[in-house]
Amino acid sequence: MGEDTWKNRAYISVAGNIDPERNILAALKALNAVAPVEAISTFYRTQALGRPEQPDYLNGVVAIRTGLAPRSLKFDVLRKIEAAHGRVRGADKYAARTIDLDILVHGEMRIDEEDLKIPDPDLCSRVFLAKALLELAPRITPPGWKVPLAQALDKTAAAALRPHATFTKLLGERLLK
């Protein structure tokens, strides 16, 4: 996958902590039917942010090829997949979830609207997102950034991430041609 063709590529973060193996696989199959999944990062086990009582999350990133505009991708595709797979959005934005799909980067677009921000503002502060994205696009400089993502990555925190190699391999076998 050459980085010279990323203008029609979007990078989607994928996470869940309620039966995550089943829900992530099902959600990615649904996404693959709409926008081909071209690459899958390692998936990492992470503790729920600020919620030690919740089960661990599985987090990763997929690269998709899409001609959809970001708003359509987010609301007509990703949110519908989340709802179809049991995601309930409520006032608690840190509640446990079956599936969470977010656009990290969409081509070279920059969007800063109340309900849509691209590149994702959490990209640098959540090391599991940055490390997973860098696996798929090692030289990426997100639109509007002054430095490449690799320079912003907290390498010590990234080295401490817990990969789920078996699940990552299963996703590749099931989704990539």
N, C-alpha and C positions, 0 to 999 in steps of 0.2 A: 504494500500500500504506500504509494509515494505521497509525500507531503505536498507536492506541487499541485495536486488535484483536490485540495481540501476545501475549495470554495463551495462545493455542493455537499460538503460533509458536515454533519453535526455530531457532536460528542455528547452523549447522554449519560448522566449519572444514574445508577440503578442501585436501589437499596431496599432492605426490608428486615424486620425482626419478628414477624409472626409467620411461622412456617416458611422461612425465607427461601430455602432450596426449591420448594415446590412453587411458590408464588413468583419468584424471580424467573425461573425457567418458563412458566406459563406466560408471564408478561412479555418476556423477550420473544417468545414464539409469536405472540400477537403483534408485537412491534415489527418483527421480521416480515410479516405478511403485508405490512404497509410500506415500510422503508427497510431495504435490505441491510442486515447487520453485516458489516464488513470486517470488524475486528472486535475482540473482547479482551479487556485487561484482566489481570489477576483480580480475584475477589478477595477482600480482606475482612476478617472478623474485627469489629470495633465495638467498644462499649457504647451504650446509649448515652448521648450527650446530656449530662445533668440528671440522668435518671438511672441510678445504680440498680433499682428494683426491676428494670426492664431486661428482657433477654438481649444478648448481643445482636448487633446488626451484621449483615453481610453487605459490603459496599464494593462497587466496581464501576467501570465505565465501558460503554460500547460506542463504536463509531458506526454511524449509519450514512447511507447515501440518500439524500432527499432533495426534492425540488420544492418542498413545502416551505412557506414563509414561517418564521419562528412562532408567530401567534397561532397560526393554524396547527403547527406541530404540537405546541404545548396544550392548547385547549381542545382541539378536535381529535388529536391522536393520543398524546400521553395521558391527559386527564381521564379520557374515556377508558383507556386500558387500566389505569389505576382503579377506577370505579368498578369496572367489570371484574376485577380481581380483589374486591372487598375493601378497598381503601375508603375510609370514612374521614372526611376533613371536618374538623371541629375547631373550637376556639384554642385548644391546646396544640400548638404547632410542634410540640415535642412528644406527642402521644405515639405509642407503639403503632406500627403500620405493617400491612401485608406487603405493600409495594410503594416505592417512591421513585418517580421518574422526573428528572429535571434536565433542562438544556444547560450544559456548561458553556459550550462554544458552538456557534452556528456560522460556519464560513468565516467571513471577515466582518460580520455585522456587530454593531454596537447598539444596544437598546437600553434605555434607562426610563422605563415607565413604571408606574406603581405596581402593576401585576406581572411585569415581564422585564427582567434584567439580564442582559447578555453582554459580555461574559458573566457567568454566575459570580456574584460577589463573595460567595463562600469558598471559591476555588483555592485561594491561597491560605485561608485560615483552617481549612480541613485537609490535613496532610494526606488522608486516604484518597481524596478526590484528585489532588495534584499528582500524587505518585501514580495513580491508575491512568490518568490522562497522559502523563509523560511516557508511560509504556507504549501507548498508541501513537503518540506524536512527540518524540523526544526533543525536537527543536522548536516546539510551538512557543510563540509569543502571542498570548491572547490579544485580540483587537483592543487598542487603547492602552495597553501596558507599555511601559518604557523598557522593561527587561524581560528576557525569556523566562518562562515558568520554571525551568530548571534552576535558575539563579535564585528564585524566590522560595524554593522548596526547603523546608527544614529537614535536612538530611539525617539528623539524629533521630527525629521523630519518625521519619519514613523508614529507617532501618528497624525500628521497633514494631512496625506493623506485623500482624499475624496473617499470612496468606492462607487461603483455603484452596490448596492446589487440586484436590480431588474434585471439588465443585467446579472450579475454573476449567478443568479438563473436560468434565461432563458437558458444560455449556458449549465449549468449542466443538465437541463431537456432535452435539445435537443441532447446533445453529449454523456453523460455518461449513461451506461447501468445499 
